[in-house]
Amino acid sequence: MADTTTTTGVKPSVVRFNVDQQCPIQYVTVYNDRAEVTRSLQHHFDAEGTYDLVFNGFSTFVDETSLHVSGGTGKSCTILEVSYQTRYEDVAPPSDLTPLDNLQSQLENVQTSVEMHKRELTRLEKQRVWLDGRSVKLMNQDGPCTTNDLDNMQQFLEFYRKMLLKLDDETAREKDEIKKLSDRENTLKAQINQHGAEAQVNRRKTCREVTITVHIARAKIDVTLEISYLISNCSWSASYDVRVSSADVNRQRTQLTYYGIIVNKSQENWQDASFSLSTATPSLGGVPPKLHTLKIDYYKPPVIYHRQRSQSEANELESCYALGKAEMAIRPQMKRSKGAFRSFRVCPARVLSFHVIPRRSTIDSDGKPHKVTIGVLDLTSTFTYMVVPKMSLHAYLKASTVNTSDKQLLTGPASIFMDNNFVTHSSIDNVCVGDTFDLPLGTDASVKVEYKPVKKMTDTQGLISKVHHETIRHETHIVNTKSTEITVFVYEQVPLSSDEKIKVKLLSPELRQKDNARNCTVTMNDRNNLEWKCILPAHGEYRFPLEYTLEWPKEKRVEFKEE
């Protein structure tokens, strides 16, 4: 009660701080569309009493509703109030106006030149009028023409022609010069206006201030306060480097370097701060959407007053109403059936997932991507080869990788390296802890692919209804030159008939029959493509035969389309 009494009616002392110079940033947590910044203030108070601590220099992107102040020393320092205000200060114009003066001088010179050329153009017009007047006067002379008059007229016409040509040339030159000068004048005016607009903007400075009112209960005390707030115009995204070596393939391991790409446009430089990256999405909010009641009732057509219709028109209108009812009944069912299959997986710890960056960093507000390392992950992978011989005579290595780390992987680009050689750019989707994802690792020349030429046999069968009969046969030969066994998936197309009169029959291979001696199986996938899975031993090889027949009416033509 004594403390309250002594401070009643006393105006608080004001202490001003610049946040960039006196309140260093300690922690920054970056979200997908904003960041939480925590600053620290240490100040020594010589006397007890109430103080207004005024902090200026905050960015315009600070969310004033998110300000939070903590700290103090218990009863010795009590935080009474936190307020946020915006001030506008008039800034004196710069003393150096040389660029603007130079533009003004250039504009005056150009305007003087324009006026000079316009006057010259006026003189040329007057000369043309005088010549036209002389020619009219000469043509309107009365009386008989003598030989001397005709000679004079001939001389005048030649003079008239030469003068007109000269006047036309000079007029064209003057107009071109005036156009060039006018364009230059407009350019200079635009530059001067831009200087004026910038000066007008810079003449009024926006100042963001935070005032923290504290009560100090005893003299000679050091106080530490933490000021935290949310700031927008900054974000982070994921990026990856995937590195695999030949030895890693044998050990079934993949090394994945997880990066965070931070972009800061908040007008606030983050100097020597500790960073953490959060996968939470504050922009989505925390309140679930509200589902309203869906009611169903009989359709009631609007009452329309028209002239009396004939019986046929009435029947037609009734049919339209019936059709409308049917559509109204079917449409909700269609929508419900589509919605019934909507599903997606959410990682369990998504809103609590934080990646702490192990070392302090400096990220300026320059709008450039800044890369920080979240971690280097050693993951378990299963390596297989994919071969599509119709499209490419290469074996593509793929790593089916399990996220055995404690980190959720976000969607982001990935750079793939094999034996320290860049292979390709790829991407990684959202991967929860324990999920499996695929990584393409490029081609491997140690697995050789040979695609035999297609053999085609055609004939015509049938006595009455003749059909075109065609047999297609080809073979893929794969050789493993590696010193370890590999798993290979081979994919081949088999035509899918879209008409009952077009018949496709697969002769070889037999589906779902396993070649135990070669450890090879073949199935038909949902795209009607054959899929072989074969384990090739070291320095082993295998031939993948494909043979099928096609039949269709002889008088018809067929075409092949890929979808």
C-alpha positions as CSV (number, residue, x, y, z in Angstrom):
1,M,0.0,0.0,0.0
2,A,3.0,2.3,0.7
3,D,4.3,1.9,-2.8
4,T,0.9,2.8,-4.3
5,T,0.7,5.9,-2.2
6,T,4.1,7.2,-3.1
7,T,3.5,6.9,-6.8
8,T,-0.1,8.3,-6.9
9,G,-0.2,11.5,-8.9
10,V,3.4,11.3,-9.9
11,K,4.0,11.4,-13.6
12,P,6.1,8.3,-14.7
13,S,9.6,8.9,-15.8
14,V,10.2,8.2,-19.5
15,V,13.1,6.1,-20.7
16,R,13.5,5.6,-24.4
17,F,15.1,2.6,-26.2
18,N,15.9,1.7,-29.8
19,V,14.9,-1.9,-30.3
20,D,17.6,-2.6,-32.9
21,Q,20.4,-1.1,-30.8
22,Q,19.4,-1.8,-27.2
23,C,17.0,-4.8,-27.4
24,P,18.9,-7.7,-29.2
25,I,16.9,-10.5,-30.7
26,Q,17.3,-13.8,-28.7
27,Y,14.9,-16.2,-30.4
28,V,13.0,-16.4,-33.7
29,T,10.3,-19.0,-34.4
30,V,9.4,-19.0,-38.1
31,Y,6.0,-20.3,-39.3
32,N,4.8,-20.7,-42.9
33,D,3.6,-17.1,-43.1
34,R,4.9,-15.2,-40.1
35,A,7.4,-15.4,-37.3
36,E,7.5,-14.9,-33.5
37,V,10.4,-12.7,-32.4
38,T,11.6,-12.5,-28.8
39,R,13.9,-9.6,-27.8
40,S,15.7,-9.0,-24.5
41,L,16.2,-5.8,-22.5
42,Q,18.5,-5.3,-19.6
43,H,18.4,-2.0,-17.7
44,H,19.6,-0.6,-14.4
45,F,17.2,1.6,-12.4
46,D,18.8,3.9,-9.8
47,A,15.6,5.0,-8.1
48,E,12.3,3.4,-7.3
49,G,9.1,4.7,-8.9
50,T,7.0,4.2,-12.0
51,Y,8.7,4.3,-15.4
52,D,7.4,4.4,-19.0
53,L,9.8,2.4,-21.1
54,V,9.3,3.6,-24.7
55,F,10.6,1.3,-27.5
56,N,10.8,2.7,-31.0
57,G,12.0,1.3,-34.3
58,F,9.5,-1.5,-34.7
59,S,8.6,-2.7,-38.2
60,T,5.2,-1.8,-39.7
61,F,4.6,-5.6,-40.1
62,V,4.4,-6.2,-36.3
63,D,1.0,-7.5,-35.1
64,E,0.3,-5.1,-32.2
65,T,-2.3,-7.5,-30.7
66,S,0.4,-10.1,-30.2
67,L,2.8,-8.1,-28.0
68,H,3.8,-10.0,-24.8
69,V,6.1,-8.8,-22.0
70,S,7.6,-11.1,-19.3
71,G,10.4,-10.9,-16.8
72,G,11.0,-8.6,-14.0
73,T,12.3,-9.5,-10.6
74,G,9.2,-10.5,-8.7
75,K,7.8,-7.8,-6.4
76,S,10.8,-5.5,-7.1
77,C,9.6,-4.9,-10.7
78,T,5.9,-5.1,-11.6
79,I,4.6,-4.7,-15.2
80,L,1.6,-2.4,-15.1
81,E,0.7,-1.8,-18.7
82,V,1.7,-2.5,-22.3
83,S,0.5,-0.3,-25.1
84,Y,1.2,0.1,-28.8
85,Q,0.9,3.4,-30.8
86,T,1.8,4.8,-34.2
87,R,3.3,8.3,-34.5
88,Y,4.0,10.3,-37.7
89,E,7.0,12.6,-37.8
90,D,7.7,15.3,-40.3
91,V,11.1,14.9,-41.8
92,A,13.1,18.0,-43.1
93,P,13.7,17.9,-46.8
94,P,17.2,17.0,-47.9
95,S,19.6,19.9,-48.3
96,D,21.2,18.4,-51.4
97,L,18.7,19.1,-54.2
98,T,21.3,18.8,-57.1
99,P,19.5,15.9,-58.9
100,L,16.1,17.6,-58.9
101,D,17.7,21.0,-59.9
102,N,19.5,19.3,-62.7
103,L,16.2,17.8,-64.0
104,Q,14.5,21.2,-63.8
105,S,17.3,22.8,-65.7
106,Q,17.1,20.2,-68.4
107,L,13.3,20.6,-68.7
108,E,13.7,24.4,-69.1
109,N,16.2,23.9,-71.9
110,V,14.0,21.4,-73.7
111,Q,10.9,23.7,-73.4
112,T,13.0,26.6,-74.8
113,S,14.1,24.5,-77.8
114,V,10.5,23.4,-78.4
115,E,9.3,27.0,-78.5
116,M,12.1,27.9,-80.9
117,H,11.3,25.1,-83.3
118,K,7.6,26.0,-83.1
119,R,8.4,29.5,-84.1
120,E,10.5,28.2,-87.1
121,L,7.5,26.1,-88.1
122,T,5.3,29.1,-88.1
123,R,7.7,31.0,-90.3
124,L,7.7,28.1,-92.8
125,E,3.9,28.2,-92.9
126,K,3.9,31.9,-93.6
127,Q,6.4,31.4,-96.5
128,R,4.1,28.8,-98.0
129,V,1.1,31.2,-97.7
130,W,3.1,33.9,-99.4
131,L,4.1,31.6,-102.3
132,D,0.5,30.4,-102.7
133,G,-0.7,34.0,-102.8
134,R,1.8,34.9,-105.6
135,S,0.8,31.9,-107.6
136,V,-2.9,32.8,-107.3
137,K,-2.2,36.4,-108.3
138,L,-0.2,35.3,-111.4
139,M,-2.9,32.9,-112.5
140,N,-5.6,35.6,-112.2
141,Q,-4.0,38.2,-114.5
142,D,-6.3,39.6,-117.2
143,G,-5.4,40.3,-120.8
144,P,-3.5,38.4,-123.5
145,C,-0.3,36.6,-122.6
146,T,2.8,37.5,-124.5
147,T,5.9,35.4,-125.1
148,N,7.7,37.3,-122.4
149,D,4.8,36.6,-119.9
150,L,5.0,32.9,-120.7
151,D,8.7,32.8,-120.0
152,N,8.2,34.6,-116.7
153,M,5.5,32.2,-115.8
154,Q,7.7,29.2,-116.6
155,Q,10.5,30.6,-114.4
156,F,8.0,31.2,-111.5
157,L,6.7,27.7,-111.7
158,E,10.2,26.3,-111.5
159,F,10.9,28.6,-108.5
160,Y,7.6,27.7,-107.0
161,R,8.3,24.0,-107.2
162,K,11.8,24.2,-105.7
163,M,10.6,26.4,-102.8
164,L,7.7,24.0,-102.0
165,L,10.1,21.0,-101.9
166,K,12.4,23.0,-99.7
167,L,9.6,24.0,-97.4
168,D,8.2,20.5,-97.2
169,D,11.6,19.1,-96.2
170,E,12.2,21.8,-93.6
171,T,8.7,21.4,-92.2
172,A,9.2,17.7,-91.8
173,R,12.5,18.2,-90.0
174,E,11.0,20.7,-87.6
175,K,8.0,18.4,-86.8
176,D,10.4,15.5,-86.1
177,E,12.5,17.6,-83.9
178,I,9.5,18.9,-82.0
179,K,8.3,15.3,-81.5
180,K,11.6,14.2,-80.1
181,L,11.8,17.2,-77.8
182,S,8.2,16.7,-76.6
183,D,9.0,13.0,-75.7
184,R,12.1,14.2,-73.8
185,E,9.9,16.8,-72.0
186,N,7.4,14.2,-70.9
187,T,10.2,11.9,-69.6
188,L,11.7,14.8,-67.6
189,K,8.3,15.7,-66.2
190,A,7.8,12.1,-65.1
191,Q,11.2,12.0,-63.4
192,I,10.5,15.3,-61.6
193,N,7.1,14.0,-60.5
194,Q,8.7,10.8,-59.1
195,H,11.2,12.9,-57.2
196,G,8.3,14.9,-55.8
197,A,6.3,11.9,-54.8
198,E,9.3,10.3,-53.1
199,A,10.0,13.6,-51.3
200,Q,6.4,13.7,-50.2
201,V,6.5,10.2,-48.9
202,N,9.8,10.7,-47.1
203,R,8.6,14.0,-45.6
204,R,6.4,12.0,-43.3
205,K,7.9,9.2,-41.3
206,T,5.8,6.4,-39.6
207,C,7.1,5.5,-36.1
208,R,5.9,2.4,-34.3
209,E,6.3,2.6,-30.6
210,V,5.6,0.2,-27.7
211,T,5.3,1.6,-24.2
212,I,5.8,-0.7,-21.2
213,T,4.8,0.9,-17.8
214,V,6.6,-0.7,-14.9
215,H,6.8,0.0,-11.2
216,I,10.2,-0.4,-9.5
217,A,9.9,-1.1,-5.8
218,R,13.5,-0.5,-4.8
219,A,16.4,1.4,-5.9
220,K,19.7,0.3,-7.5
221,I,18.2,-2.8,-9.3
222,D,18.9,-4.5,-12.6
223,V,15.8,-5.6,-14.6
224,T,15.6,-8.0,-17.5
225,L,12.5,-8.0,-19.7
226,E,11.6,-10.2,-22.6
227,I,9.4,-8.7,-25.4
228,S,7.8,-11.1,-27.9
229,Y,5.5,-10.4,-30.8
230,L,4.4,-11.8,-34.2
231,I,5.6,-10.3,-37.4
232,S,4.4,-11.0,-40.9
233,N,6.0,-10.9,-44.4
234,C,8.3,-13.8,-43.6
235,S,8.1,-17.5,-44.1
236,W,10.1,-20.8,-44.5
237,S,9.9,-23.8,-46.7
238,A,11.7,-27.2,-46.9
239,S,14.5,-28.2,-49.2
240,Y,16.6,-31.4,-49.4
241,D,19.8,-32.9,-50.6
242,V,19.7,-36.7,-51.1
243,R,23.1,-38.4,-51.3
244,V,23.6,-42.1,-52.0
245,S,26.8,-44.0,-52.7
246,S,27.3,-47.4,-54.2
247,A,28.3,-48.6,-50.7
248,D,25.1,-47.2,-49.3
249,V,23.0,-49.2,-51.8
250,N,24.6,-52.4,-50.4
251,R,23.9,-51.2,-46.8
252,Q,20.3,-50.1,-47.7
253,R,21.0,-46.6,-46.4
254,T,20.2,-43.1,-47.7
255,Q,21.6,-39.8,-46.4
256,L,19.1,-36.9,-46.5
257,T,20.1,-33.4,-45.5
258,Y,17.1,-31.4,-44.4
259,Y,17.2,-27.7,-45.0
260,G,15.0,-24.8,-44.0
261,I,14.8,-22.0,-46.6
262,I,13.9,-18.8,-44.7
263,V,12.7,-15.7,-46.6
264,N,12.6,-12.4,-44.5
265,K,10.8,-9.4,-45.9
266,S,9.6,-8.0,-42.6
267,Q,11.8,-4.9,-42.6
268,E,13.5,-6.3,-39.5
269,N,17.0,-7.7,-39.5
270,W,17.5,-10.8,-37.3
271,Q,21.1,-10.5,-36.1
272,D,22.9,-13.4,-34.4
273,A,19.7,-15.1,-33.1
274,S,18.6,-18.6,-32.3
275,F,16.1,-20.0,-34.8
276,S,13.4,-22.7,-34.7
277,L,11.1,-23.6,-37.6
278,S,7.6,-24.7,-36.9
279,T,5.3,-26.8,-39.1
280,A,2.2,-25.3,-37.4
281,T,0.0,-23.2,-39.7
282,P,-1.4,-20.3,-37.7
283,S,-3.2,-19.0,-40.9
284,L,-5.6,-21.9,-40.7
285,G,-6.9,-20.9,-37.3
286,G,-7.9,-23.2,-34.5
287,V,-11.7,-23.2,-34.8
288,P,-13.2,-26.1,-36.9
289,P,-15.7,-25.1,-39.6
290,K,-19.4,-25.2,-38.6
291,L,-21.6,-27.7,-40.3
292,H,-25.2,-26.6,-40.8
293,T,-28.4,-28.7,-40.9
294,L,-29.2,-30.2,-44.3
295,K,-33.0,-30.5,-44.8
296,I,-34.9,-32.2,-47.6
297,D,-38.5,-31.4,-48.7
298,Y,-40.8,-31.7,-51.7
299,Y,-39.9,-29.4,-54.6
300,K,-42.4,-26.5,-54.8
301,P,-42.2,-24.8,-58.3
302,P,-42.8,-21.1,-58.3
303,V,-46.3,-19.9,-59.3
304,I,-46.1,-18.4,-62.8
305,Y,-49.1,-16.5,-64.2
306,H,-49.3,-16.7,-68.0
307,R,-51.8,-17.0,-70.7
308,Q,-53.8,-20.2,-71.0
309,R,-51.7,-22.9,-72.7
310,S,-52.7,-25.6,-75.0
311,Q,-52.8,-29.2,-73.7
312,S,-49.5,-30.0,-75.5
313,E,-47.8,-27.0,-73.9
314,A,-49.1,-28.0,-70.5
315,N,-47.8,-31.6,-70.9
316,E,-44.4,-30.2,-71.9
317,L,-44.3,-27.9,-68.9
318,E,-45.3,-30.8,-66.6
319,S,-42.5,-32.9,-68.1
320,C,-40.0,-30.1,-67.4
321,Y,-41.1,-30.0,-63.8
322,A,-40.7,-33.7,-63.4
323,L,-37.3,-33.5,-64.9
324,G,-36.4,-30.8,-62.5
325,K,-37.5,-32.9,-59.6
326,A,-35.4,-35.8,-60.8
327,E,-32.3,-33.6,-61.1
328,M,-32.9,-32.2,-57.7
329,A,-33.1,-35.7,-56.3
330,I,-30.0,-37.0,-58.1
331,R,-27.7,-34.1,-57.5
332,P,-27.4,-34.3,-53.7
333,Q,-26.7,-38.1,-54.1
334,M,-23.9,-37.4,-56.6
335,K,-22.4,-34.8,-54.3
336,R,-22.6,-37.1,-51.3
337,S,-21.0,-40.0,-53.2
338,K,-18.1,-37.8,-54.2
339,G,-17.7,-36.4,-50.7
340,A,-17.8,-39.9,-49.2
341,F,-14.4,-40.7,-50.7
342,R,-12.6,-37.5,-49.4
343,S,-9.8,-38.6,-47.1
344,F,-6.4,-37.4,-46.2
345,R,-3.8,-38.2,-43.7
346,V,-2.6,-35.7,-41.1
347,C,0.7,-36.3,-39.3
348,P,-0.2,-36.8,-35.6
349,A,2.4,-34.3,-34.3
350,R,2.0,-31.7,-37.0
351,V,1.0,-28.7,-34.8
352,L,3.7,-29.5,-32.3
353,S,6.6,-30.1,-34.7
354,F,9.5,-27.7,-34.1
355,H,12.9,-27.9,-35.8
356,V,15.5,-26.2,-33.6
357,I,18.5,-24.9,-35.6
358,P,21.6,-25.9,-33.7
359,R,23.6,-22.8,-34.4
360,R,22.8,-19.1,-34.2
361,S,22.4,-17.3,-37.5
362,T,21.9,-13.8,-39.0
363,I,19.1,-13.3,-41.5
364,D,18.6,-9.9,-42.9
365,S,15.4,-8.5,-44.3
366,D,16.5,-8.6,-48.0
367,G,13.9,-11.0,-49.4
368,K,16.5,-13.5,-50.4
369,P,16.4,-17.2,-49.5
370,H,18.6,-18.1,-46.5
371,K,19.4,-21.8,-46.1
372,V,19.8,-23.3,-42.6
373,T,20.4,-26.9,-41.8
374,I,17.7,-28.7,-39.8
375,G,19.5,-32.0,-39.7
376,V,21.3,-34.8,-41.5
377,L,19.1,-37.9,-41.5
378,D,20.4,-41.4,-42.1
379,L,17.3,-43.3,-43.4
380,T,16.6,-46.9,-44.2
381,S,15.9,-47.6,-47.9
382,T,15.1,-50.4,-50.3
383,F,16.7,-50.0,-53.7
384,T,15.1,-51.3,-56.8
385,Y,15.5,-50.7,-60.6
386,M,12.7,-49.8,-62.9
387,V,12.9,-50.5,-66.7
388,V,10.4,-49.3,-69.3
389,P,12.0,-50.6,-72.4
390,K,9.5,-49.2,-74.9
391,M,10.4,-45.6,-73.6
392,S,14.0,-45.9,-72.6
393,L,16.8,-48.4,-72.7
394,H,18.1,-47.4,-69.2
395,A,17.6,-48.9,-65.8
396,Y,16.4,-46.3,-63.3
397,L,17.4,-46.7,-59.7
398,K,14.7,-45.9,-57.1
399,A,15.0,-45.8,-53.3
400,S,11.9,-46.7,-51.3
401,T,12.8,-44.9,-48.1
402,V,11.3,-45.1,-44.6
403,N,11.3,-41.9,-42.5
404,T,12.9,-43.5,-39.5
405,S,13.8,-40.1,-38.0
406,D,11.9,-38.1,-35.5
407,K,11.2,-35.3,-38.0
408,Q,8.3,-34.8,-40.2
409,L,9.3,-34.0,-43.8
410,L,7.4,-31.1,-45.5
411,T,6.8,-30.7,-49.3
412,G,9.9,-29.3,-51.0
413,P,12.4,-29.7,-53.8
414,A,15.2,-32.2,-53.6
415,S,18.6,-32.4,-55.3
416,I,19.7,-36.0,-55.9
417,F,23.4,-36.9,-55.8
418,M,24.8,-40.4,-56.6
419,D,28.4,-41.0,-55.7
420,N,28.8,-37.2,-55.2
421,N,27.6,-36.6,-58.8
422,F,24.5,-34.6,-59.4
423,V,21.8,-36.7,-60.9
424,T,18.5,-34.8,-61.1
425,H,16.0,-32.5,-59.4
426,S,13.0,-34.1,-57.7
427,S,10.6,-33.3,-54.9
428,I,9.4,-34.8,-51.7
429,D,5.8,-34.6,-50.5
430,N,4.6,-34.4,-46.9
431,V,6.1,-37.5,-45.1
432,C,5.1,-38.4,-41.5
433,V,7.4,-40.2,-39.2
434,G,7.4,-43.9,-40.1
435,D,6.0,-43.3,-43.6
436,T,7.6,-44.6,-46.8
437,F,8.4,-42.4,-49.8
438,D,10.2,-42.9,-53.1
439,L,13.3,-41.1,-54.3
440,P,14.5,-41.3,-58.0
441,L,18.3,-41.8,-58.2
442,G,18.8,-41.6,-61.9
443,T,20.1,-44.3,-64.3
444,D,22.7,-47.0,-63.6
445,A,24.9,-48.0,-66.5
446,S,25.9,-51.3,-64.7
447,V,22.4,-52.7,-65.5
448,K,22.2,-53.2,-69.3
449,V,18.9,-53.2,-71.2
450,E,18.4,-54.7,-74.7
451,Y,15.1,-54.3,-76.5
452,K,14.7,-56.8,-79.3
453,P,12.9,-55.6,-82.5
454,V,9.2,-56.1,-82.6
455,K,8.1,-59.1,-84.8
456,K,4.7,-58.8,-86.3
457,M,2.7,-61.5,-88.2
458,T,-0.6,-60.7,-89.9
459,D,-3.1,-62.7,-91.8
460,T,-6.9,-62.9,-92.5
461,Q,-9.1,-65.5,-91.0
462,G,-12.7,-66.5,-91.4
463,L,-14.9,-67.6,-94.4
464,I,-17.9,-65.3,-94.1
465,S,-17.0,-62.8,-91.5
466,K,-13.4,-62.1,-92.2
467,V,-11.2,-60.8,-89.4
468,H,-7.8,-59.3,-89.4
469,H,-5.4,-61.4,-87.2
470,E,-2.1,-60.0,-85.9
471,T,0.5,-61.5,-83.7
472,I,3.0,-59.2,-81.9
473,R,6.1,-60.7,-80.3
474,H,9.2,-59.0,-78.8
475,E,11.6,-59.5,-75.9
476,T,13.6,-57.5,-73.4
477,H,17.0,-58.7,-72.2
478,I,18.5,-57.4,-69.0
479,V,22.0,-58.1,-67.7
480,N,23.2,-57.3,-64.2
481,T,26.9,-56.6,-64.4
482,K,27.1,-55.7,-60.7
483,S,28.7,-57.9,-58.0
484,T,25.5,-57.9,-55.9
485,E,22.0,-59.1,-56.7
486,I,19.4,-56.5,-57.6
487,T,15.6,-56.3,-57.8
488,V,14.3,-55.2,-61.2
489,F,10.7,-54.1,-62.2
490,V,10.0,-54.2,-65.9
491,Y,6.9,-52.6,-67.4
492,E,5.4,-53.4,-70.8
493,Q,2.1,-52.3,-72.5
494,V,-0.6,-54.7,-73.6
495,P,-3.4,-53.0,-75.7
496,L,-6.7,-52.6,-73.9
497,S,-9.8,-53.1,-76.1
498,S,-12.5,-50.5,-76.0
499,D,-14.9,-52.5,-78.3
500,E,-16.1,-56.1,-78.0
501,K,-15.2,-56.8,-81.6
502,I,-11.6,-55.9,-81.0
503,K,-10.1,-58.9,-79.2
504,V,-6.8,-59.0,-77.4
505,K,-5.3,-62.2,-76.2
506,L,-2.1,-62.5,-74.1
507,L,0.0,-65.6,-75.0
508,S,3.1,-65.0,-73.1
509,P,3.9,-64.6,-70.2
510,E,1.3,-66.5,-68.1
511,L,0.0,-64.2,-65.4
512,R,0.6,-65.0,-61.8
513,Q,2.9,-67.9,-62.6
514,K,6.1,-67.6,-60.6
515,D,9.4,-68.7,-62.1
516,N,10.9,-70.2,-59.0
517,A,14.2,-71.0,-60.7
518,R,14.7,-67.3,-61.7
519,N,12.7,-65.8,-58.8
520,C,10.5,-63.8,-61.1
521,T,6.8,-63.0,-61.0
522,V,4.5,-61.1,-63.5
523,T,1.2,-59.4,-62.9
524,M,-1.2,-57.0,-64.8
525,N,-1.5,-53.7,-63.0
526,D,-4.5,-51.4,-63.0
527,R,-3.2,-49.6,-66.2
528,N,-3.4,-52.9,-68.1
529,N,0.4,-53.0,-68.2
530,L,2.5,-56.0,-67.5
531,E,4.7,-55.8,-64.4
532,W,7.6,-58.2,-63.9
533,K,9.4,-58.4,-60.6
534,C,12.7,-60.2,-60.9
535,I,15.6,-60.7,-58.6
536,L,18.7,-60.8,-60.7
537,P,21.8,-62.4,-59.1
538,A,25.3,-60.9,-59.4
539,H,26.3,-61.0,-63.1
540,G,23.0,-62.6,-63.9
541,E,20.6,-62.0,-66.8
542,Y,17.0,-62.6,-67.7
543,R,14.8,-62.5,-70.8
544,F,11.3,-61.0,-70.6
545,P,9.2,-62.3,-73.5
546,L,6.0,-60.7,-74.6
547,E,3.5,-62.1,-77.1
548,Y,-0.1,-61.3,-77.8
549,T,-2.7,-61.5,-80.6
550,L,-5.1,-58.8,-81.9
551,E,-8.3,-59.5,-83.9
552,W,-10.8,-57.1,-85.5
553,P,-13.2,-57.0,-88.5
554,K,-11.2,-56.8,-91.7
555,E,-13.3,-53.9,-93.1
556,K,-12.5,-51.8,-90.0
557,R,-9.4,-49.8,-89.2
558,V,-8.0,-49.5,-85.7
559,E,-5.8,-46.9,-84.0
560,F,-3.7,-46.9,-80.8
561,K,-4.0,-44.1,-78.3
562,E,-2.2,-43.7,-75.0
563,E,-4.2,-42.2,-72.1
